[in-house]
Amino acid sequence: MVVCGDDGLAHRLAAELRGVYREQVTLVVPPSGRRVPQPVVGRARAASAALLDMVNAAVNRTGGGEPGAPDRALEATEPTEDVLADAGVQQATALALVYDDDETNIRAALTARRLNPRLRLVLRLYNRRLGQHIEELLDQSAVLASPGTGGVEGSTTVLSDADTAAPALAATALVGTSKIVEADGLLLRAVERDPPRPGEVADPGLCTLALLSTTSNDPAGADGSEDSGEQGPQLLPDAAAVEAATGRGTVALEQVSYSGPPLAAGRAGVPAFGELFSRRLRWSLAGLAACVVALAVALMVVTGDHPLHATYVTLLDLFSINEPAHNDDVGRQILQLLSGFVGLLLLPVLLAAVLEALGTFRTASTLRKPPRGLGGHVVLLGLGKIGTRVLTRLREMDIPVVCVEADPEARGMATARRLRVPVVLGDVTQEGVLESAKIHRAHSLLALTSVDTTNLEAVLYARSVRSRLRVVLRLYDDDFATAVYRTLRAAHPGALTRSRSVTHLAAPSFAGAMMGRQILGAIPVERRVLLFAAVRVAGHPQLEGRTVGEAFRAGAWRVLALEVPDGRGEAGAQGAARASRLVWELPDTYVLRGADRVVLAATRRGLAELLGRRARTEGRTGP
Protein backbone atom coordinates (compact mmCIF):
# COMPACT_ATOMS: atom_id res chain seq x y z
CA MET A 1 0.00 0.00 0.00
CA VAL A 2 1.23 3.49 -0.89
CA VAL A 3 -0.17 6.56 0.86
CA CYS A 4 0.63 10.08 -0.38
CA GLY A 5 -0.56 13.19 1.43
CA ASP A 6 0.38 16.44 3.11
CA ASP A 7 -1.64 16.49 6.35
CA GLY A 8 -2.73 14.37 9.28
CA LEU A 9 -5.03 12.19 7.17
CA ALA A 10 -2.03 10.62 5.41
CA HIS A 11 -0.37 9.66 8.70
CA ARG A 12 -3.63 8.41 10.16
CA LEU A 13 -4.41 6.36 7.07
CA ALA A 14 -0.94 4.80 7.02
CA ALA A 15 -1.27 3.86 10.70
CA GLU A 16 -4.73 2.39 10.01
CA LEU A 17 -3.42 0.17 7.21
CA ARG A 18 -0.37 -0.91 9.17
CA GLY A 19 -1.89 -1.36 12.61
CA VAL A 20 -5.33 -2.72 11.74
CA TYR A 21 -4.97 -4.45 8.38
CA ARG A 22 -1.29 -5.45 8.85
CA GLU A 23 -0.41 -4.17 5.39
CA GLN A 24 3.01 -3.12 4.17
CA VAL A 25 2.78 0.65 3.80
CA THR A 26 4.95 3.24 2.07
CA LEU A 27 4.19 6.80 3.18
CA VAL A 28 5.03 9.79 0.95
CA VAL A 29 4.81 13.18 2.69
CA PRO A 30 6.32 16.63 2.06
CA PRO A 31 9.56 17.53 3.83
CA SER A 32 8.99 18.73 7.39
CA GLY A 33 10.20 22.21 6.47
CA ARG A 34 7.43 22.57 3.87
CA ARG A 35 4.61 21.89 6.33
CA VAL A 36 2.95 25.10 7.37
CA PRO A 37 1.98 25.21 11.07
CA GLN A 38 -1.56 26.14 11.94
CA PRO A 39 -1.96 29.87 12.71
CA VAL A 40 -3.04 31.17 16.08
CA VAL A 41 -5.51 34.02 15.65
CA GLY A 42 -7.93 36.15 17.59
CA ARG A 43 -7.80 36.28 21.38
CA ALA A 44 -5.99 32.94 21.67
CA ARG A 45 -3.50 33.17 24.49
CA ALA A 46 0.15 32.15 24.32
CA ALA A 47 -0.58 29.34 26.74
CA SER A 48 -3.10 27.78 24.36
CA ALA A 49 -0.66 28.04 21.46
CA ALA A 50 2.15 26.53 23.52
CA LEU A 51 -0.10 23.68 24.65
CA LEU A 52 -1.12 22.96 21.06
CA ASP A 53 2.51 22.97 19.92
CA MET A 54 3.49 20.53 22.67
CA VAL A 55 0.63 18.19 21.80
CA ASN A 56 1.50 18.27 18.08
CA ALA A 57 5.17 17.65 18.85
CA ALA A 58 4.30 14.70 21.06
CA VAL A 59 2.02 13.25 18.40
CA ASN A 60 4.71 13.62 15.73
CA ARG A 61 7.21 11.82 17.95
CA THR A 62 4.85 8.96 18.67
CA GLY A 63 3.46 8.61 15.16
CA GLY A 64 0.10 10.13 15.97
CA GLY A 65 -0.65 7.67 18.76
CA GLU A 66 -1.58 4.96 16.26
CA PRO A 67 -0.27 1.42 16.57
CA GLY A 68 2.18 0.67 13.81
CA ALA A 69 4.39 3.05 11.87
CA PRO A 70 4.77 2.79 8.06
CA ASP A 71 7.32 0.31 6.75
CA ARG A 72 8.89 3.01 4.59
CA ALA A 73 8.63 6.80 4.54
CA LEU A 74 9.65 9.11 1.69
CA GLU A 75 9.80 12.89 1.64
CA ALA A 76 8.84 14.64 -1.58
CA THR A 77 7.36 18.02 -2.34
CA GLU A 78 4.99 16.67 -5.00
CA PRO A 79 3.98 13.16 -6.15
CA THR A 80 5.79 13.25 -9.48
CA GLU A 81 6.32 10.24 -11.70
CA ASP A 82 9.80 9.63 -10.28
CA VAL A 83 8.51 9.84 -6.71
CA LEU A 84 5.67 7.40 -7.40
CA ALA A 85 8.05 5.01 -9.09
CA ASP A 86 10.44 5.23 -6.15
CA ALA A 87 7.52 4.46 -3.81
CA GLY A 88 6.88 1.23 -5.71
CA VAL A 89 3.60 2.05 -7.39
CA GLN A 90 4.30 -0.48 -10.18
CA GLN A 91 4.20 -3.34 -7.64
CA ALA A 92 1.68 -1.85 -5.20
CA THR A 93 -1.84 -3.14 -4.62
CA ALA A 94 -3.40 0.21 -3.86
CA LEU A 95 -2.49 3.90 -3.83
CA ALA A 96 -4.17 6.60 -1.74
CA LEU A 97 -3.78 10.23 -2.79
CA VAL A 98 -5.02 12.37 0.10
CA TYR A 99 -3.44 15.77 -0.58
CA ASP A 100 -5.57 18.73 0.39
CA ASP A 101 -5.42 20.05 -3.21
CA ASP A 102 -7.73 18.31 -5.71
CA GLU A 103 -5.54 19.13 -8.71
CA THR A 104 -2.51 17.48 -7.11
CA ASN A 105 -4.47 14.29 -6.46
CA ILE A 106 -5.86 14.16 -10.01
CA ARG A 107 -2.47 14.73 -11.63
CA ALA A 108 -0.87 12.03 -9.51
CA ALA A 109 -3.75 9.61 -10.18
CA LEU A 110 -3.36 9.97 -13.95
CA THR A 111 0.37 9.32 -13.63
CA ALA A 112 -0.12 6.31 -11.36
CA ARG A 113 -2.70 4.77 -13.70
CA ARG A 114 -0.18 4.98 -16.53
CA LEU A 115 2.51 3.32 -14.40
CA ASN A 116 0.24 0.53 -13.14
CA PRO A 117 -3.11 -0.01 -14.94
CA ARG A 118 -4.23 -2.61 -12.35
CA LEU A 119 -3.56 -0.37 -9.36
CA ARG A 120 -6.47 0.29 -7.02
CA LEU A 121 -6.74 4.06 -6.62
CA VAL A 122 -8.33 6.00 -3.76
CA LEU A 123 -8.57 9.76 -4.28
CA ARG A 124 -9.48 12.52 -1.88
CA LEU A 125 -11.54 15.07 -3.82
CA TYR A 126 -13.87 17.75 -2.50
CA ASN A 127 -15.63 18.37 -5.83
CA ARG A 128 -18.26 15.65 -6.08
CA ARG A 129 -19.17 16.08 -9.73
CA LEU A 130 -15.56 16.21 -10.85
CA GLY A 131 -14.87 13.15 -8.71
CA GLN A 132 -17.53 11.14 -10.54
CA HIS A 133 -16.06 12.01 -13.93
CA ILE A 134 -12.49 11.27 -12.80
CA GLU A 135 -13.58 7.92 -11.36
CA GLU A 136 -15.21 6.91 -14.66
CA LEU A 137 -12.20 8.10 -16.65
CA LEU A 138 -9.66 6.19 -14.57
CA ASP A 139 -11.78 3.03 -14.53
CA GLN A 140 -12.17 3.17 -18.30
CA SER A 141 -8.42 3.59 -18.76
CA ALA A 142 -7.83 0.57 -16.51
CA VAL A 143 -10.17 -1.59 -18.61
CA LEU A 144 -8.57 -0.51 -21.89
CA ALA A 145 -5.06 -1.09 -20.53
CA SER A 146 -5.97 -4.62 -19.36
CA PRO A 147 -8.19 -6.13 -22.10
CA GLY A 148 -9.88 -9.40 -21.26
CA THR A 149 -9.59 -8.96 -17.49
CA GLY A 150 -12.66 -6.80 -17.00
CA GLY A 151 -10.68 -4.28 -15.01
CA VAL A 152 -10.12 -4.33 -11.28
CA GLU A 153 -13.02 -4.42 -8.84
CA GLY A 154 -13.23 -0.98 -7.28
CA SER A 155 -10.15 0.10 -9.22
CA THR A 156 -10.92 3.77 -8.52
CA THR A 157 -12.72 5.20 -5.51
CA VAL A 158 -13.23 8.92 -4.94
CA LEU A 159 -13.92 9.96 -1.35
CA SER A 160 -14.14 13.22 0.54
CA ASP A 161 -13.08 13.56 4.15
CA ALA A 162 -15.70 16.30 4.45
CA ASP A 163 -18.51 13.99 3.30
CA THR A 164 -17.29 11.21 5.57
CA ALA A 165 -17.07 13.37 8.69
CA ALA A 166 -20.13 15.58 8.08
CA PRO A 167 -22.81 13.11 9.29
CA ALA A 168 -21.04 12.49 12.59
CA LEU A 169 -20.43 16.21 13.16
CA ALA A 170 -24.01 17.16 12.28
CA ALA A 171 -25.53 14.38 14.36
CA THR A 172 -25.25 16.23 17.66
CA ALA A 173 -27.25 19.15 16.30
CA LEU A 174 -30.06 16.73 15.45
CA VAL A 175 -30.20 14.07 18.15
CA GLY A 176 -27.66 15.02 20.80
CA THR A 177 -25.33 12.12 21.54
CA SER A 178 -26.24 10.19 18.39
CA LYS A 179 -24.16 9.41 15.34
CA ILE A 180 -25.50 9.26 11.79
CA VAL A 181 -24.79 7.11 8.76
CA GLU A 182 -26.54 7.11 5.38
CA ALA A 183 -27.32 3.83 3.62
CA ASP A 184 -28.97 3.95 0.19
CA GLY A 185 -30.77 7.22 0.93
CA LEU A 186 -31.97 6.10 4.37
CA LEU A 187 -30.59 8.16 7.24
CA LEU A 188 -29.88 6.10 10.34
CA ARG A 189 -28.58 7.12 13.73
CA ALA A 190 -26.74 5.29 16.45
CA VAL A 191 -28.24 6.69 19.64
CA GLU A 192 -26.74 6.31 23.09
CA ARG A 193 -29.22 5.03 25.67
CA ASP A 194 -28.85 5.28 29.43
CA PRO A 195 -28.57 2.06 31.43
CA PRO A 196 -32.05 0.56 31.98
CA ARG A 197 -33.53 0.62 35.45
CA PRO A 198 -34.14 -2.63 37.32
CA GLY A 199 -37.05 -4.45 35.70
CA GLU A 200 -36.86 -2.39 32.49
CA VAL A 201 -35.76 -3.64 29.09
CA ALA A 202 -33.77 -1.28 26.87
CA ASP A 203 -35.22 -0.57 23.43
CA PRO A 204 -32.78 -2.21 20.96
CA GLY A 205 -34.10 -0.29 17.92
CA LEU A 206 -33.06 -2.05 14.70
CA CYS A 207 -30.20 -3.67 16.61
CA THR A 208 -27.79 -3.03 19.48
CA LEU A 209 -24.48 -1.82 18.09
CA ALA A 210 -22.39 -1.43 21.24
CA LEU A 211 -22.22 -1.42 25.02
CA LEU A 212 -20.67 1.76 26.38
CA SER A 213 -17.72 1.72 28.74
CA THR A 214 -18.33 1.43 32.47
CA THR A 215 -16.95 4.98 32.92
CA SER A 216 -19.21 6.61 30.31
CA ASN A 217 -21.51 7.97 33.02
CA ASP A 218 -18.62 9.34 35.07
CA PRO A 219 -17.91 12.99 34.08
CA ALA A 220 -14.21 12.56 34.89
CA GLY A 221 -13.93 9.08 33.40
CA ALA A 222 -11.64 8.27 30.49
CA ASP A 223 -13.28 7.98 27.09
CA GLY A 224 -13.10 4.31 26.12
CA SER A 225 -10.64 3.24 23.43
CA GLU A 226 -9.36 0.00 21.97
CA ASP A 227 -6.87 -0.30 24.80
CA SER A 228 -9.42 0.07 27.63
CA GLY A 229 -9.91 -3.68 28.05
CA GLU A 230 -13.11 -5.01 29.58
CA GLN A 231 -13.91 -1.59 31.01
CA GLY A 232 -14.01 -0.04 27.53
CA PRO A 233 -16.83 -0.06 24.98
CA GLN A 234 -17.89 -3.42 23.58
CA LEU A 235 -18.78 -3.22 19.90
CA LEU A 236 -21.37 -5.52 18.28
CA PRO A 237 -22.26 -7.58 21.38
CA ASP A 238 -24.44 -10.67 21.17
CA ALA A 239 -27.80 -11.02 22.91
CA ALA A 240 -26.27 -12.74 25.95
CA ALA A 241 -23.75 -9.95 26.48
CA VAL A 242 -26.47 -7.29 26.22
CA GLU A 243 -28.66 -9.12 28.70
CA ALA A 244 -25.79 -9.67 31.15
CA ALA A 245 -24.56 -6.05 31.00
CA THR A 246 -25.75 -4.07 34.02
CA GLY A 247 -25.13 -0.39 34.60
CA ARG A 248 -23.80 0.14 31.10
CA GLY A 249 -25.38 2.29 28.43
CA THR A 250 -26.04 0.96 24.97
CA VAL A 251 -25.78 2.26 21.40
CA ALA A 252 -28.81 1.29 19.29
CA LEU A 253 -29.42 1.75 15.57
CA GLU A 254 -32.65 3.49 14.55
CA GLN A 255 -34.05 5.68 11.82
CA VAL A 256 -33.64 9.43 12.12
CA SER A 257 -36.61 11.75 12.59
CA TYR A 258 -36.33 15.44 13.39
CA SER A 259 -38.77 17.11 15.79
CA GLY A 260 -37.05 20.40 16.53
CA PRO A 261 -38.17 23.94 15.72
CA PRO A 262 -39.38 24.22 12.11
CA LEU A 263 -37.89 26.46 9.49
CA ALA A 264 -39.80 29.52 8.35
CA ALA A 265 -42.04 28.80 5.40
CA GLY A 266 -41.32 30.42 2.08
CA ARG A 267 -40.16 29.69 -1.42
CA ALA A 268 -36.48 29.72 -2.23
CA GLY A 269 -35.41 33.03 -3.73
CA VAL A 270 -38.77 34.77 -2.94
CA PRO A 271 -38.74 36.73 0.34
CA ALA A 272 -41.74 36.68 2.62
CA PHE A 273 -44.02 39.73 2.76
CA GLY A 274 -42.71 40.65 6.18
CA GLU A 275 -39.17 40.78 4.77
CA LEU A 276 -40.06 43.19 1.96
CA PHE A 277 -40.61 46.21 4.21
CA SER A 278 -39.22 47.22 7.57
CA ARG A 279 -41.47 47.37 10.60
CA ARG A 280 -41.30 51.19 10.72
CA LEU A 281 -42.38 51.44 7.09
CA ARG A 282 -45.24 48.99 7.63
CA TRP A 283 -46.51 51.09 10.52
CA SER A 284 -46.27 54.24 8.37
CA LEU A 285 -48.30 52.66 5.60
CA ALA A 286 -50.88 51.47 8.10
CA GLY A 287 -51.16 54.97 9.56
CA LEU A 288 -51.69 56.58 6.17
CA ALA A 289 -54.30 53.98 5.25
CA ALA A 290 -56.15 54.80 8.48
CA CYS A 291 -56.04 58.50 7.60
CA VAL A 292 -57.56 57.81 4.17
CA VAL A 293 -60.36 55.79 5.74
CA ALA A 294 -61.02 58.53 8.28
CA LEU A 295 -61.16 61.22 5.57
CA ALA A 296 -63.54 59.13 3.47
CA VAL A 297 -65.87 58.61 6.46
CA ALA A 298 -65.75 62.34 7.30
CA LEU A 299 -66.55 63.26 3.70
CA MET A 300 -69.47 60.84 3.70
CA VAL A 301 -70.85 62.44 6.89
CA VAL A 302 -70.35 66.03 5.69
CA THR A 303 -71.75 65.65 2.15
CA GLY A 304 -74.01 62.63 2.57
CA ASP A 305 -72.40 60.85 -0.40
CA HIS A 306 -72.38 57.10 -0.97
CA PRO A 307 -69.39 55.40 0.76
CA LEU A 308 -67.84 54.32 -2.55
CA HIS A 309 -68.25 57.81 -4.05
CA ALA A 310 -66.85 59.41 -0.90
CA THR A 311 -63.81 57.15 -1.06
CA TYR A 312 -63.32 57.93 -4.76
CA VAL A 313 -63.42 61.69 -4.14
CA THR A 314 -61.03 61.36 -1.17
CA LEU A 315 -58.47 59.55 -3.35
CA LEU A 316 -58.81 62.25 -6.04
CA ASP A 317 -58.10 64.91 -3.39
CA LEU A 318 -55.26 62.77 -2.01
CA PHE A 319 -53.44 62.67 -5.35
CA SER A 320 -54.32 66.35 -6.11
CA ILE A 321 -56.25 65.56 -9.29
CA ASN A 322 -59.70 66.81 -8.18
CA GLU A 323 -61.24 70.20 -8.87
CA PRO A 324 -60.80 72.81 -6.08
CA ALA A 325 -63.86 73.06 -3.82
CA HIS A 326 -64.41 76.83 -4.30
CA ASN A 327 -68.18 76.79 -4.17
CA ASP A 328 -68.59 74.07 -1.51
CA ASP A 329 -69.14 74.60 2.17
CA VAL A 330 -66.32 75.08 4.68
CA GLY A 331 -66.35 71.46 5.84
CA ARG A 332 -65.74 70.14 2.35
CA GLN A 333 -62.91 72.63 1.80
CA ILE A 334 -61.18 71.63 5.07
CA LEU A 335 -61.40 67.94 4.14
CA GLN A 336 -59.86 68.67 0.73
CA LEU A 337 -56.93 70.48 2.35
CA LEU A 338 -56.39 67.62 4.80
CA SER A 339 -56.51 65.10 1.95
CA GLY A 340 -53.86 67.07 0.04
CA PHE A 341 -51.66 67.19 3.14
CA VAL A 342 -51.96 63.40 3.61
CA GLY A 343 -51.09 63.02 -0.08
CA LEU A 344 -47.85 64.96 0.49
CA LEU A 345 -46.98 62.55 3.32
CA LEU A 346 -47.85 59.52 1.15
CA LEU A 347 -45.37 60.29 -1.64
CA PRO A 348 -42.13 59.82 0.38
CA VAL A 349 -43.61 56.73 2.08
CA LEU A 350 -44.40 55.13 -1.29
CA LEU A 351 -40.93 55.99 -2.56
CA ALA A 352 -39.38 54.39 0.53
CA ALA A 353 -41.51 51.28 0.04
CA VAL A 354 -40.36 50.92 -3.57
CA LEU A 355 -36.70 51.35 -2.61
CA GLU A 356 -36.94 48.86 0.27
CA ALA A 357 -38.67 46.28 -1.92
CA LEU A 358 -36.03 46.64 -4.64
CA GLY A 359 -33.28 46.36 -2.06
CA THR A 360 -34.86 43.25 -0.57
CA PHE A 361 -35.10 41.54 -3.97
CA ARG A 362 -31.54 42.52 -4.81
CA THR A 363 -30.25 41.02 -1.55
CA ALA A 364 -32.44 37.92 -1.76
CA SER A 365 -29.47 36.02 -3.21
CA THR A 366 -26.98 37.54 -0.78
CA LEU A 367 -26.41 36.95 2.89
CA ARG A 368 -29.26 37.11 5.35
CA LYS A 369 -29.13 38.34 8.92
CA PRO A 370 -30.42 36.25 11.82
CA PRO A 371 -34.11 37.11 12.26
CA ARG A 372 -35.39 38.59 15.49
CA GLY A 373 -36.75 36.14 18.00
CA LEU A 374 -34.74 33.24 16.57
CA GLY A 375 -34.16 30.42 19.06
CA GLY A 376 -33.47 26.69 19.22
CA HIS A 377 -31.15 26.90 16.21
CA VAL A 378 -27.65 25.62 15.49
CA VAL A 379 -24.73 28.07 15.37
CA LEU A 380 -22.16 26.85 12.82
CA LEU A 381 -18.68 28.36 12.95
CA GLY A 382 -16.67 28.14 9.73
CA LEU A 383 -17.79 27.65 6.13
CA GLY A 384 -14.78 25.80 4.79
CA LYS A 385 -14.86 22.32 3.30
CA ILE A 386 -16.13 20.61 6.44
CA GLY A 387 -18.50 23.40 7.46
CA THR A 388 -20.10 23.55 4.02
CA ARG A 389 -20.86 19.82 3.99
CA VAL A 390 -22.27 20.00 7.52
CA LEU A 391 -24.41 23.01 6.58
CA THR A 392 -25.85 21.14 3.61
CA ARG A 393 -26.61 18.11 5.75
CA LEU A 394 -28.33 20.20 8.43
CA ARG A 395 -30.52 22.00 5.91
CA GLU A 396 -31.45 18.68 4.29
CA MET A 397 -32.93 17.79 7.68
CA ASP A 398 -34.67 21.22 7.95
CA ILE A 399 -32.67 22.31 10.98
CA PRO A 400 -32.45 26.11 11.52
CA VAL A 401 -28.84 27.25 11.20
CA VAL A 402 -26.95 30.51 11.71
CA CYS A 403 -23.41 30.58 10.28
CA VAL A 404 -20.44 32.64 11.42
CA GLU A 405 -17.59 33.22 8.95
CA ALA A 406 -14.71 35.70 8.92
CA ASP A 407 -13.86 35.41 5.22
CA PRO A 408 -16.53 36.84 2.86
CA GLU A 409 -14.97 34.78 0.03
CA ALA A 410 -15.05 31.47 1.91
CA ARG A 411 -15.91 28.29 0.05
CA GLY A 412 -19.31 27.87 1.67
CA MET A 413 -20.62 31.43 1.24
CA ALA A 414 -22.25 30.55 -2.09
CA THR A 415 -23.95 27.56 -0.48
CA ALA A 416 -25.24 29.75 2.36
CA ARG A 417 -26.68 32.23 -0.16
CA ARG A 418 -28.32 29.47 -2.16
CA LEU A 419 -29.86 27.91 0.94
CA ARG A 420 -30.78 31.37 2.32
CA VAL A 421 -29.07 30.66 5.63
CA PRO A 422 -28.38 33.66 7.92
CA VAL A 423 -24.65 34.46 8.07
CA VAL A 424 -22.79 36.70 10.51
CA LEU A 425 -19.59 38.05 8.95
CA GLY A 426 -16.86 38.55 11.53
CA ASP A 427 -14.07 36.95 13.51
CA VAL A 428 -15.63 34.62 16.06
CA THR A 429 -12.92 35.56 18.55
CA GLN A 430 -14.09 39.18 18.58
CA GLU A 431 -16.61 40.56 21.04
CA GLY A 432 -20.23 40.58 19.94
CA VAL A 433 -19.94 38.15 17.01
CA LEU A 434 -21.41 35.14 18.78
CA GLU A 435 -24.04 37.38 20.35
CA SER A 436 -25.09 38.46 16.83
CA ALA A 437 -25.64 34.78 16.02
CA LYS A 438 -28.07 34.55 19.00
CA ILE A 439 -25.80 32.16 20.87
CA HIS A 440 -27.71 32.76 24.12
CA ARG A 441 -30.82 31.19 22.55
CA ALA A 442 -29.10 28.54 20.42
CA HIS A 443 -29.67 24.81 20.73
CA SER A 444 -26.09 23.80 19.93
CA LEU A 445 -22.75 25.12 18.67
CA LEU A 446 -20.64 23.48 15.96
CA ALA A 447 -17.10 24.91 15.93
CA LEU A 448 -15.72 23.74 12.57
CA THR A 449 -13.08 26.32 11.62
CA SER A 450 -9.67 25.16 10.45
CA VAL A 451 -7.87 26.52 13.54
CA ASP A 452 -8.02 24.43 16.72
CA THR A 453 -7.44 27.34 19.09
CA THR A 454 -10.23 29.35 17.47
CA ASN A 455 -12.66 26.47 17.92
CA LEU A 456 -11.61 25.96 21.52
CA GLU A 457 -11.82 29.66 22.34
CA ALA A 458 -15.27 29.98 20.77
CA VAL A 459 -16.57 27.01 22.76
CA LEU A 460 -15.18 28.31 26.04
CA TYR A 461 -16.70 31.75 25.46
CA ALA A 462 -20.05 30.23 24.42
CA ARG A 463 -20.08 28.14 27.59
CA SER A 464 -19.51 31.30 29.62
CA VAL A 465 -22.64 32.77 28.01
CA ARG A 466 -24.69 29.59 28.34
CA SER A 467 -23.20 26.88 30.53
CA ARG A 468 -25.48 24.06 29.34
CA LEU A 469 -25.01 24.74 25.64
CA ARG A 470 -24.44 21.62 23.53
CA VAL A 471 -21.08 21.97 21.73
CA VAL A 472 -19.19 20.00 19.09
CA LEU A 473 -15.55 20.84 18.30
CA ARG A 474 -13.60 20.01 15.21
CA LEU A 475 -9.98 19.54 16.28
CA TYR A 476 -7.15 18.72 13.91
CA ASP A 477 -5.25 16.46 16.28
CA ASP A 478 -6.97 13.42 17.78
CA ASP A 479 -4.94 13.37 21.00
CA PHE A 480 -5.64 17.05 21.53
CA ALA A 481 -9.34 16.33 20.91
CA THR A 482 -9.27 13.64 23.60
CA ALA A 483 -7.66 15.98 26.15
CA VAL A 484 -10.13 18.80 25.40
CA TYR A 485 -13.07 16.42 25.60
CA ARG A 486 -12.11 15.10 29.02
CA THR A 487 -11.46 18.58 30.42
CA LEU A 488 -14.71 20.09 29.13
CA ARG A 489 -16.74 17.11 30.27
CA ALA A 490 -15.29 17.34 33.76
CA ALA A 491 -15.78 21.13 33.92
CA HIS A 492 -19.37 21.01 32.58
CA PRO A 493 -20.84 17.62 33.57
CA GLY A 494 -24.40 18.80 32.91
CA ALA A 495 -23.77 19.86 29.31
CA LEU A 496 -23.11 17.77 26.24
CA THR A 497 -19.58 18.06 24.85
CA ARG A 498 -18.09 16.29 21.85
CA SER A 499 -14.63 16.81 20.33
CA ARG A 500 -13.81 15.03 17.10
CA SER A 501 -10.85 14.87 14.75
CA VAL A 502 -11.79 14.79 11.07
CA THR A 503 -8.89 12.46 10.31
CA HIS A 504 -10.12 10.11 13.04
CA LEU A 505 -13.54 9.95 11.37
CA ALA A 506 -12.34 9.78 7.76
CA ALA A 507 -9.35 7.39 7.92
CA PRO A 508 -11.37 4.14 8.34
CA SER A 509 -13.40 4.88 5.21
CA PHE A 510 -10.27 5.58 3.16
CA ALA A 511 -8.58 2.45 4.50
CA GLY A 512 -11.60 0.31 3.68
CA ALA A 513 -11.69 1.72 0.14
CA MET A 514 -8.02 0.79 -0.30
CA MET A 515 -8.94 -2.74 0.70
CA GLY A 516 -11.50 -2.76 -2.13
CA ARG A 517 -14.73 -2.39 -0.20
CA GLN A 518 -17.40 0.30 -0.17
CA ILE A 519 -17.55 2.01 3.21
CA LEU A 520 -20.94 3.68 3.71
CA GLY A 521 -19.97 5.52 6.86
CA ALA A 522 -18.15 5.46 10.16
CA ILE A 523 -19.72 6.03 13.57
CA PRO A 524 -17.52 6.87 16.57
CA VAL A 525 -18.34 4.99 19.77
CA GLU A 526 -16.40 6.90 22.42
CA ARG A 527 -12.80 6.60 21.13
CA ARG A 528 -13.47 3.61 18.86
CA VAL A 529 -14.99 3.50 15.37
CA LEU A 530 -17.72 1.29 13.96
CA LEU A 531 -17.77 0.92 10.17
CA PHE A 532 -20.75 0.35 7.88
CA ALA A 533 -19.81 -1.38 4.62
CA ALA A 534 -21.51 -2.83 1.56
CA VAL A 535 -20.03 -6.27 0.83
CA ARG A 536 -20.67 -8.90 -1.85
CA VAL A 537 -21.20 -12.26 -0.13
CA ALA A 538 -19.36 -14.24 -2.82
CA GLY A 539 -15.79 -15.10 -1.86
CA HIS A 540 -16.33 -14.71 1.89
CA PRO A 541 -16.65 -18.12 3.56
CA GLN A 542 -17.62 -16.41 6.81
CA LEU A 543 -20.84 -15.26 5.07
CA GLU A 544 -21.60 -17.43 2.02
CA GLY A 545 -23.89 -20.37 2.68
CA ARG A 546 -24.52 -19.33 6.29
CA THR A 547 -27.66 -17.99 7.87
CA VAL A 548 -27.73 -14.42 9.13
CA GLY A 549 -27.53 -15.71 12.70
CA GLU A 550 -24.55 -17.97 11.91
CA ALA A 551 -22.73 -15.20 10.03
CA PHE A 552 -22.88 -12.86 13.03
CA ARG A 553 -19.59 -12.74 14.95
CA ALA A 554 -19.76 -10.79 18.19
CA GLY A 555 -17.18 -8.01 18.39
CA ALA A 556 -16.30 -8.32 14.70
CA TRP A 557 -19.19 -7.93 12.24
CA ARG A 558 -22.96 -8.19 11.92
CA VAL A 559 -25.22 -8.31 8.84
CA LEU A 560 -27.78 -5.50 9.01
CA ALA A 561 -29.54 -5.37 5.64
CA LEU A 562 -29.85 -7.12 2.29
CA GLU A 563 -29.74 -5.22 -0.98
CA VAL A 564 -32.67 -6.28 -3.17
CA PRO A 565 -32.26 -5.76 -6.94
CA ASP A 566 -35.23 -4.58 -8.98
CA GLY A 567 -37.80 -7.28 -9.59
CA ARG A 568 -36.37 -9.74 -7.09
CA GLY A 569 -38.78 -9.06 -4.25
CA GLU A 570 -37.87 -9.86 -0.71
CA ALA A 571 -35.92 -13.03 -1.53
CA GLY A 572 -37.38 -14.86 1.42
CA ALA A 573 -36.70 -12.09 3.90
CA GLN A 574 -39.55 -11.17 6.19
CA GLY A 575 -40.87 -7.66 6.48
CA ALA A 576 -41.59 -5.16 3.76
CA ALA A 577 -38.75 -3.34 2.11
CA ARG A 578 -38.48 0.34 2.83
CA ALA A 579 -38.34 3.14 0.34
CA SER A 580 -34.78 2.20 -0.54
CA ARG A 581 -33.60 -1.06 -2.08
CA LEU A 582 -32.39 -2.33 1.28
CA VAL A 583 -34.37 -4.84 3.36
CA TRP A 584 -33.80 -4.38 7.08
CA GLU A 585 -34.64 -6.62 10.02
CA LEU A 586 -33.60 -9.81 8.25
CA PRO A 587 -34.58 -13.08 9.99
CA ASP A 588 -31.72 -15.05 11.51
CA THR A 589 -32.76 -18.05 9.38
CA TYR A 590 -32.20 -16.36 6.02
CA VAL A 591 -29.35 -18.07 4.12
CA LEU A 592 -26.86 -15.71 2.49
CA ARG A 593 -26.05 -16.60 -1.12
CA GLY A 594 -23.05 -15.70 -3.21
CA ALA A 595 -25.05 -13.32 -5.39
CA ASP A 596 -26.29 -11.36 -2.38
CA ARG A 597 -24.95 -7.95 -1.45
CA VAL A 598 -25.32 -7.03 2.21
CA VAL A 599 -24.77 -4.03 4.44
CA LEU A 600 -22.94 -4.90 7.61
CA ALA A 601 -21.53 -3.18 10.65
CA ALA A 602 -17.98 -4.13 11.54
CA THR A 603 -15.10 -3.11 13.70
CA ARG A 604 -11.90 -2.09 11.97
CA ARG A 605 -10.17 -5.36 12.87
CA GLY A 606 -13.29 -7.35 12.07
CA LEU A 607 -13.49 -5.84 8.60
CA ALA A 608 -9.81 -6.56 8.05
CA GLU A 609 -10.35 -10.21 9.01
CA LEU A 610 -13.44 -10.47 6.83
CA LEU A 611 -11.52 -9.16 3.83
CA GLY A 612 -8.99 -11.95 4.27
CA ARG A 613 -6.01 -9.61 3.93
CA ARG A 614 -4.44 -10.40 7.30
CA ALA A 615 -3.76 -14.02 6.53
CA ARG A 616 -2.12 -13.18 3.22
CA THR A 617 -0.06 -10.44 4.87
CA GLU A 618 1.23 -12.71 7.62
CA GLY A 619 2.07 -15.35 5.03
CA ARG A 620 4.36 -13.03 3.08
CA THR A 621 8.09 -13.38 3.27
CA GLY A 622 10.54 -10.58 3.70
CA PRO A 623 10.18 -7.39 5.74
Secondary structure, 3 states (H helix, E strand, C coil): CEEECCCHHHHHHHHHHHHCCCCCCEEEECCHHHCCCCCCCCCCCHHHHHHHHHHHHHHHHHCCCCCCCCCEEEECCCCCHHHHHHCCHHHCCEEEECCCCHHHHHHHHHHHHHHCCCCEEEEECCCHHHHHHHHHHHHHHHHHHCCCCCCCCCCEEEECHHHHHHHHHHHHHHHCCCEEEEECCEEEEEEEECCCCCCCCCCCECEEEEECCCCCCCCCCCCCCCCCHHHCCEECCCHHHHHHCCCCCEEEEEECCCCCCCCCCCCCCCCCHHHHCCHHHHHHHHHHHHHHHHHHHHHHHHHCCCHHHHHHHHHHHHCCCCCCCCCCCHHHHHHHHHHHHHHHHHHHHHHHHHHHHHHHHHCCCCCECCCCCCCCCEEEECCCHHHHHHHHHHHHCCCCEEEEECCCCCCCHHHHHHHCCEEEECCCCCCCHHHHCCHHHCCEEEECCCCHHHHHHHHHHHHHHCCCCEEEEECCCHHHHHHHHHHHHHHCCCCCEEEECHHHHHHHHHHHHHCCCEEEEEEEECCEEEEEEEEECCCCCCCCCCEHHHHCECCCEEEEEEECCCCCCCCCCCCCCCCCCEEECCCCCCECCCCCEEEEEEEHHHHHHHHCHHHHHHCCCCC
